[in-house]
């Protein structure tokens, strides 16, 4: 194999990085993390008191945003600070899952060029040891040996550059999704707090209008 044994871990890093990139592209889609209409739908449930346990359980399994909003609804009758703490606690777990494998991708971006450099150095050492034993010999053959040793460095960089670019991209993507989820969670928190301050207004939202009674 051109580049020697050091190419093996570099190629493994390449395969792992590609798998992570494809998986994160799929997992970090907007509609799967933060469905556009979910926040308004949940606030409507809160206003109309359609908050039975089955609704909350289904919501928690819907998406990361749904899990965040379900955490707030599970303690909706508690003080605002308690609801906020529950949202923050659920948010830490959600963000941890959104950042899954990103540290691995960053590590690959860091170590791939180092593995390439290691392979190149080992290749050059072997070549110079051969020169010490057998003499310089054919200059063209020696140049070919140097080129083969440098293949490791080039391959390491080819793996590292895209891995670093996608690592930064996914970090930015997660930050943007977190901002959207925070906005929806705060909107729900404000809705629940308003209901606690004015329960009569919330009750009026679900009070049926009787026939013959003016609205």
N, C-alpha and C positions, 0 to 999 in steps of 0.2 A: 504494500500500500504506500502510495506517495505520501511522504511526510512522516512515515513511521507509526509506531504504536500510539503516539500522542494524538493522532487523528481520531482514534476510537472515542475517547471521552468528548472531544469536540463535536463529533457527529451525533453522539448521544444527547449532548446539550442542544444541538440543533433540532433534533426530533422533539425533545421535551418542550422547547420554546415554541415550536410550531403548534404543538397540541394545546399549550396554554393560550396562545393567541387566538386560535379558533374557538376554544371553549369560552374565553372571556368575551369575544365578539358576540357569541350567542347569548351568554348569560346577562350581559349588560345592555341589552336592548331596552329602549325607553318603555315600550309597552309591557315588557315582562317585569320591570323593576318598579315603575311608577305609572300605571295606566292613567291616561289623561283625565277620564271622567270619574275616577274612583273617589277622589276627595270630595267632590260635590255630592256624589251619591251617598257617601257616609254621613255627611253633614245633614242631608235630607232625612236619613234614617234617624239621626239624633233629634231633629226638630219634630218628627212625627212619632217618635218613641218606638220605632220598629227595631228594637235592640234586644231581641230575645237571644239566648245563648247560641242558638244555631246560626244566627246572622253573624255573631262575633267570631264563632269558630270557623265558619266559611271564609270570613274576611281575613283571618289570620293566616290562612293557607293560600290566599289569592296571589300575593306578591309581597316583596319586602315592604312596600308602602302599606299594604293591607295589614301586615303584621304590626307595623308601627301604630296605625290607627286603632287596631283591635286592642293593643296594649292600653291605649288611652280610654277606650270604651269600657274595658274591664273594670276600671276604677272611676267611672264617670260621676258617681255620686260622692266622691271624696273631694277634699279641698283642692284648689287649683295647684298648689305646690306638690301635692302627692301625685296628681295626674302628670304634672311636668316631669317629676322624677321617674315615673314609670315610662314615659316616652323616651327620656334620655337613656334609661337602662336598656330598653328595647332597641334604641338607635345604635348603641354600641355593638350589640350583637349583629344587627343588620349590616352595619358598615364593615365589621370584621368579615362577614360572608362576601360582601361585594369586593373586598380586597383580596379574596382568596387567590392564591398562587402568584400574586404580584411580587411578593418578596422573592419567590423562586425565579421569576422572570428577571428581576433585577440582579440576582446573584449570577445567573447565566450571562447577562450582559457584562458583569464584572470579571468573571473568571475565564470566559472564552478566549480573550486575547492573551491572558496569562498562560493558559494551556498552550496556545499557539506559540508563544514566545519560548516556553519550556521545550516544546518539541523542536523548535528551530535551534536552540542552544545545544540540545542533546545531539541533534543531527550534525551540527558543526563540530562538536567535540569528537564524535566518531570519525568524521572525515579527516580532521587534523591528526588523530591518532593513526589512521591508515596512512597518511602522508609520512608520519614519522617512521613507520615500519617499512613502507614500500617506496618511499620517495615521492616526488611531485608527480612523476609520470605524465599522463596526457592532460594538458591544461583544459581541453574541452570537457573531458570527463570530470575534472575537478569543478568546473563551472556548473556542470549539470548537477553535481552533488550539492552545491550551495543552493541552486535553484530549488531542488527537491526539499531541502531543509526549510527554505522560506515558505513553502506551501503551507506549513502549519500556521505561521503567523498570519498569512493572508486568509486562511480558512477561519481562524479564530476571529478575525476582524469582521469577516462576512457574517458570522453568526452574531457577534456582539452588537454591531450597529443597529440592525433591525430590532433586536431584543430590547435595546435601550430605548429606541424610539417608541415602540409599542408599550413599554413599561411606563414611560412618561404620559403617553396618550391615555392609557387606562386609568392612571392616577387622576388625570384631569377629568376623565369621564365619570369616575366615581364621585369626585368633588362636586361636579355639576348635578348629578342625581341626588346627592345628599342635600344640596341646597333646595331642590324641588320638594323632596320629602319633608324637610324642615318647615317649608312654607305651608304645606298641606297639614302637617301636624299642629302647627301654631293656629291655623284657621279652625281646626276642630277643637283645640283647647279653648279658643275664644268662644266658640259656640257653646261648649259645655259650661263654661264659666258664666255666660250670659243666662243660660237656663237656670243655674243655681241662684243667680241674683234676682231673676224675674220668672219664677216657676209658673205664674198665671199666664204669661205670654206663651210659654211652651205648651201649656195645656190647651190654650185657645187654638193652637195650630192643628190639634187633632180632634177638637170638639166637633161632632157632627152637627150639621145645620138641619133643624127639624122642618118638616113641611109646614108651610104657612107662617113660619117665623122669619121675619126680615133678617138678612145677613148683616 
